[in-house]
Amino acid sequence: MKILYVATVQSHICQFHKPIMRLMHEKGAEVHVAACDNLVQKNGLKMEYADKVFDVPFDRSPKSLRNIKAYRQLKKIIDENSYDLIHCNTPVGGVIARLASRRARKHGAKLIYTAHGFHFYKGAPRFNWLVYYPVEKALARLTDAIITITHEDYELARKKFSTNVYFSHGVGANGEKYMPVDTETALELRREMGIGQDEFVILCTGELLKNKNQRTAILAVHEARKKHSDIRLLLAGNGSERAALESLIDELGERKSIELIGYRIDLERYVGACDMVMSCSFREGLPLNIAEAMLMKKAALVSDNRGHRELVENGKTGYIVGSGDVGAFADRLELMHDDRALLSAMGDEAYKRSALYAAENVVKEIEKVYDEVQKV
């Protein structure tokens, strides 16, 4: 069996598709990857389980002329390699792969698209429905199966798109890497990182982009610190908003308490050392960082969007508040800070739910899709 994984950037493949690539590689499949090589920006992130990697010049902007070159290059790769299965991801990568695979599908190749979160959803701007929805609806006819990772997207795709639609619990959080740590280990991790034993540490992970809305996390922590000076926020990730966020931190006088720690490939150490995790993003598919935290018994304070609602049970495994509501974030943060028994209980409940999102379960779900698609 010969499989091609496509995404706009290689970091997406490395971060989100390693579990299924590992399984297919171990089963004897020849695994190829086609994506733009951005790994130099990712602090040591490496491609694994790929027999061949093609550097295709995709651009995340659908308006970029680079994507014309990317289409031609990807079509040539697909036409010359006789793939049995093409699994595409990300908005730009997904569009170009489906257009470039038309001839290959006529010769028997099967094409699967994983929707990591449609841009059209309940409450999305009207523009998104007018532009992105018709594109996805049309491309569904060039797709043998769509995998959705939230129930909201699954119901929409199942009702509106002319193709087979499946659901999986995300892309698979690494249960071998993200495991609960005991108090002694957590304290040792803190010592190694220079974090005080008595500090209340919050970890917020994600690209530093406007959609991820780290600004609200910074403002909420600043507000909560007026009563609780032991609170410390760690922001993991890199991106175009870094300079603006650094300026905000300086403006608030929080340089010692709010730290940008960059892109991390050892994120499990930070999850182990923190007291809880936080995410204020406006839009999410199914955030892997929250699923990973659940595997380590961490409660989450998150914004109200479909991806967070899929993972977090409000009041039981964490809290869900409005994405831009600084006051509500600060209030819930103070409550979690003050009631450590509640925080621990929420972490235990999160851990109980986490098995659904672990790689061990998710690869079985995706492998089943592969098998069913190939039988048709």
Solvent accessible surface area in square Angstrom, and as a share of the most:
residue,aa,sasa,rsa
1,M,89,0.40
2,K,46,0.19
3,I,0,0.00
4,L,0,0.00
5,Y,0,0.00
6,V,0,0.00
7,A,0,0.00
8,T,5,0.03
9,V,16,0.09
10,Q,7,0.03
11,S,3,0.02
12,H,18,0.08
13,I,0,0.00
14,C,6,0.03
15,Q,63,0.28
16,F,57,0.24
17,H,3,0.01
18,K,59,0.25
19,P,27,0.17
20,I,4,0.02
21,M,1,0.01
22,R,95,0.35
23,L,43,0.22
24,M,11,0.05
25,H,68,0.31
26,E,115,0.52
27,K,123,0.52
28,G,63,0.60
29,A,10,0.08
30,E,72,0.32
31,V,0,0.00
32,H,1,0.01
33,V,0,0.00
34,A,0,0.00
35,A,0,0.00
36,C,23,0.14
37,D,74,0.38
38,N,12,0.06
39,L,29,0.14
40,V,142,0.82
41,Q,114,0.51
42,K,13,0.06
43,N,83,0.43
44,G,45,0.43
45,L,26,0.13
46,K,146,0.62
47,M,40,0.18
48,E,74,0.33
49,Y,64,0.24
50,A,27,0.21
51,D,77,0.40
52,K,95,0.40
53,V,60,0.34
54,F,43,0.18
55,D,83,0.43
56,V,0,0.00
57,P,25,0.15
58,F,3,0.01
59,D,37,0.19
60,R,129,0.47
61,S,48,0.31
62,P,101,0.63
63,K,183,0.78
64,S,28,0.18
65,L,143,0.71
66,R,110,0.40
67,N,14,0.07
68,I,87,0.44
69,K,126,0.53
70,A,0,0.00
71,Y,56,0.21
72,R,165,0.60
73,Q,56,0.25
74,L,0,0.00
75,K,51,0.22
76,K,123,0.52
77,I,13,0.06
78,I,2,0.01
79,D,49,0.25
80,E,113,0.51
81,N,22,0.11
82,S,95,0.61
83,Y,8,0.03
84,D,60,0.31
85,L,0,0.00
86,I,0,0.00
87,H,1,0.00
88,C,0,0.00
89,N,0,0.00
90,T,18,0.11
91,P,70,0.44
92,V,13,0.07
93,G,0,0.00
94,G,0,0.00
95,V,41,0.24
96,I,14,0.07
97,A,0,0.00
98,R,0,0.00
99,L,59,0.30
100,A,0,0.00
101,S,0,0.00
102,R,110,0.40
103,R,132,0.48
104,A,14,0.11
105,R,64,0.23
106,K,172,0.73
107,H,152,0.68
108,G,51,0.49
109,A,6,0.05
110,K,39,0.16
111,L,0,0.00
112,I,0,0.00
113,Y,9,0.03
114,T,5,0.03
115,A,1,0.01
116,H,44,0.19
117,G,14,0.13
118,F,6,0.03
119,H,43,0.19
120,F,1,0.00
121,Y,40,0.15
122,K,162,0.69
123,G,81,0.78
124,A,13,0.10
125,P,78,0.49
126,R,183,0.67
127,F,122,0.51
128,N,19,0.10
129,W,85,0.30
130,L,110,0.55
131,V,60,0.34
132,Y,73,0.28
133,Y,41,0.15
134,P,65,0.41
135,V,65,0.37
136,E,15,0.07
137,K,81,0.34
138,A,61,0.47
139,L,12,0.06
140,A,0,0.00
141,R,163,0.59
142,L,44,0.22
143,T,5,0.03
144,D,26,0.13
145,A,0,0.00
146,I,0,0.00
147,I,1,0.01
148,T,0,0.00
149,I,4,0.02
150,T,0,0.00
151,H,96,0.43
152,E,32,0.15
153,D,1,0.01
154,Y,50,0.19
155,E,66,0.30
156,L,29,0.15
157,A,0,0.00
158,R,123,0.45
159,K,140,0.60
160,K,102,0.43
161,F,12,0.05
162,S,67,0.43
163,T,33,0.19
164,N,70,0.36
165,V,23,0.13
166,Y,49,0.18
167,F,44,0.18
168,S,0,0.00
169,H,31,0.14
170,G,3,0.03
171,V,14,0.08
172,G,7,0.06
173,A,1,0.00
174,N,58,0.30
175,G,32,0.30
176,E,124,0.56
177,K,79,0.34
178,Y,12,0.05
179,M,108,0.48
180,P,54,0.34
181,V,54,0.31
182,D,91,0.47
183,T,101,0.59
184,E,133,0.60
185,T,58,0.33
186,A,20,0.15
187,L,44,0.22
188,E,72,0.32
189,L,22,0.11
190,R,15,0.05
191,R,148,0.54
192,E,100,0.45
193,M,38,0.17
194,G,59,0.56
195,I,11,0.05
196,G,32,0.31
197,Q,125,0.55
198,D,120,0.62
199,E,51,0.23
200,F,0,0.00
201,V,1,0.00
202,I,0,0.00
203,L,3,0.02
204,C,5,0.03
205,T,32,0.19
206,G,16,0.16
207,E,54,0.24
208,L,1,0.00
209,L,55,0.27
210,K,152,0.64
211,N,40,0.21
212,K,49,0.21
213,N,12,0.06
214,Q,6,0.03
215,R,135,0.49
216,T,8,0.05
217,A,0,0.00
218,I,0,0.00
219,L,46,0.23
220,A,0,0.00
221,V,0,0.00
222,H,46,0.20
223,E,70,0.32
224,A,0,0.00
225,R,54,0.20
226,K,135,0.57
227,K,154,0.65
228,H,32,0.14
229,S,89,0.57
230,D,47,0.24
231,I,1,0.01
232,R,35,0.13
233,L,0,0.00
234,L,3,0.01
235,L,0,0.00
236,A,2,0.02
237,G,6,0.06
238,N,41,0.21
239,G,31,0.29
240,S,98,0.63
241,E,35,0.16
242,R,81,0.30
243,A,71,0.55
244,A,57,0.44
245,L,9,0.04
246,E,49,0.22
247,S,69,0.45
248,L,11,0.05
249,I,0,0.00
250,D,78,0.40
251,E,140,0.63
252,L,40,0.20
253,G,64,0.62
254,E,11,0.05
255,R,119,0.43
256,K,195,0.83
257,S,13,0.08
258,I,0,0.00
259,E,69,0.31
260,L,18,0.09
261,I,23,0.12
262,G,14,0.14
263,Y,31,0.12
264,R,73,0.27
265,I,79,0.40
266,D,31,0.16
267,L,19,0.09
268,E,39,0.17
269,R,69,0.25
270,Y,22,0.08
271,V,4,0.02
272,G,0,0.00
273,A,3,0.02
274,C,4,0.02
275,D,34,0.18
276,M,0,0.00
277,V,7,0.04
278,M,0,0.00
279,S,8,0.05
280,C,1,0.00
281,S,1,0.00
282,F,102,0.43
283,R,67,0.24
284,E,16,0.07
285,G,9,0.09
286,L,21,0.10
287,P,8,0.05
288,L,27,0.14
289,N,33,0.17
290,I,0,0.00
291,A,3,0.02
292,E,18,0.08
293,A,1,0.00
294,M,4,0.02
295,L,14,0.07
296,M,8,0.03
297,K,85,0.36
298,K,26,0.11
299,A,1,0.01
300,A,2,0.02
301,L,0,0.00
302,V,0,0.00
303,S,0,0.00
304,D,72,0.37
305,N,11,0.06
306,R,11,0.04
307,G,0,0.00
308,H,0,0.00
309,R,111,0.41
310,E,25,0.11
311,L,0,0.00
312,V,7,0.04
313,E,74,0.33
314,N,94,0.48
315,G,42,0.40
316,K,95,0.40
317,T,4,0.02
318,G,0,0.00
319,Y,27,0.10
320,I,31,0.16
321,V,16,0.09
322,G,35,0.34
323,S,25,0.16
324,G,51,0.49
325,D,68,0.35
326,V,41,0.24
327,G,40,0.38
328,A,26,0.20
329,F,0,0.00
330,A,2,0.02
331,D,86,0.45
332,R,92,0.34
333,L,0,0.00
334,E,25,0.11
335,L,72,0.36
336,M,0,0.00
337,H,20,0.09
338,D,91,0.47
339,D,56,0.29
340,R,114,0.42
341,A,78,0.60
342,L,47,0.23
343,L,17,0.08
344,S,67,0.44
345,A,51,0.39
346,M,2,0.01
347,G,1,0.01
348,D,62,0.32
349,E,44,0.20
350,A,1,0.00
351,Y,91,0.35
352,K,142,0.60
353,R,70,0.25
354,S,2,0.01
355,A,68,0.52
356,L,80,0.40
357,Y,8,0.03
358,A,13,0.10
359,A,18,0.14
360,E,133,0.60
361,N,44,0.22
362,V,0,0.00
363,V,22,0.12
364,K,127,0.54
365,E,39,0.18
366,I,8,0.04
367,E,35,0.16
368,K,127,0.54
369,V,4,0.02
370,Y,1,0.00
371,D,66,0.34
372,E,57,0.25
373,V,2,0.01
374,Q,72,0.32
375,K,165,0.70
376,V,128,0.73
